[in-house]
């Protein structure tokens, strides 16, 4: 019980003044049983936690492109609900308390007895998803206008488009069909887009599928919540035509050989 534990915390996009705060937290924690070492994410990819500038679109995009399974903490300038967000200016004591909360929780998860989970032999593997000969997109939105708008935007790429009006309907289709890209509205009847997004990323058969979240507003909160859910990027409605085309080309153009618009 008295063993000292040191956790590695990676920094992404933080200004120098906040890096100094983190270094002071490292010095304070050095004499405790639970201590923290802060490193740059670009030079040290292996870490237990990553601390990200939540106000920087570049930092958020970089995290989406390279992230692993670390817990993420976001530094933001405006009030954001969520225990993994800290409002600026960053106070060392608040950060240390949050890091302790995360690492203690993780330690308890690791310490859970194996009998709390069913034996591996009793867990049935999920059935393989049915693939399609051509590229296949799923558009999840309860607005007929938005669904039609995205369908027209996808037409130049030769993609076949399926639709869902609710999150439950989307998950039903995703459970049996392999899609090349998913467009997912945030606000849906029943379960919301964030919940659907998390479900997709948790399924090993679908976790590599690009998920583009559609939101009616653009804010730090939306970006962070979408990142936590696992989305690859987000588009603000109404979506600009060229922006939409660029996103489709970026995420699936090379993988399925779609033709240019």
Order of alpha helices (4+ residues) and beta strands (2+ residues): beta-alpha-beta-beta-alpha-beta-beta-alpha-beta-alpha-beta-alpha-beta-alpha-beta-alpha-beta-alpha
